[in-house]
Amino acid sequence: MGQGKDGTLRKVAGLILAAGASTRLGTPKQLLPVGDACLLDLVLREALDSDLHRVYLVLGYQSDRIRARLRTDPHHPKLTIVENPAYEEGMSTSILAGLSRTETLYEDIMIILADMPFINRQLINRLLHRYLQSALPLGAVKVGDKRSHPVIINRVFYGELRRLKGDVGARGLFAKFPDRVCVLDVDEGPYDMDIDTVEDYEKFMKK
């Protein structure tokens, strides 16, 4: 499953979901300052520097403001920015917006959440290569005893993704087909930390 027709590993696209309104935080979490950049820059740069073939950044809430504040070059050769006008209807709409741009081009997509700042290129690459070598159609990181992100989904499950509704991701898909998941066990590092509140952000900055 992991090889293309020429025997090389298949090319995989990354979807960074960054369209949400950050209602619990009260301000766009994508723009929280981190050093000389913002939170979204941090995640985006790691994805662009990884072995992903192309990165699709899905924006929605205050997308113009976020575009203007990003330090990452919007014309980066590996980057495509996708608008999700239906972002208020939940995460599923961002997955579908990204899928609509990738499903005819890529056999596999990796979903990355923009509010998980410890997801780095090393983690992305470890999952990517483990998954492609496994011949399984699903891939996920497991931190301790908890399944986490990123996740990878093969074309055979794109139909399942298209049936998603509301503020849900692919969690149900992985629960439905546990025997078809390539799991990358990661016991070290706070990779599963996400930022939803001011307290989360303060904790992240201390780390």
Phi, psi and omega in degrees: 000331189277351185255147173278183183295334181269007177090352179276163178294142182297152176276137183238138177264145175256137174248115175261117183270110184221036186260352188290163185267359177052049186296325181289330182275327180089358177209153183301114181296335179302332186258007177301131183291135174223103184063231181268010183226205178230171185304316181295321176304317183302309181291318183296317180297320179296318179294318181293331180271003180270186179274007173299141183288321179208152182239126178252116181263117183263115179248159178207278181299127179047045185297323180296318179295319180293317177303317184291331185268344181295138174273341179290136180296117180294345179260016176308135185298342180259002189250135170232129178261129183244133177266135175245094181292345182259023187302331181295344181274359173113176186302325183303326182290330177288321175299316181292324178297317178291319180298324181297337179265345188243338193295332178273350185253332188230140176282340184217145174232143174253125179263125181236132179269132186288348182259019178245087193288348181266003173286114183242178184296327180296316179295315178303313183292321179298315178294315183303309184287322177299315181297311183296331180276350187273337186066018175261154185269358178226148177218145181204155173272143175235117180257111187065239179253017185241126174289138186223197178249160003287171173229155177236140183227130179275161181307329183299341180251009178299325178298321177297319179297322182294343179269358180293143178223145173077202186270064178227152175253217185263013183306315182298326179297317181289328177289328182285328184234058185297334182278000181245019183254127169275119185254129172259108180280125179231112183262344183250145175092151182271048187297334184270006179287131173237162185247110179241337185228169176300322180296321177298316181296316179296321178296317178299314183295329177291329180284000000 
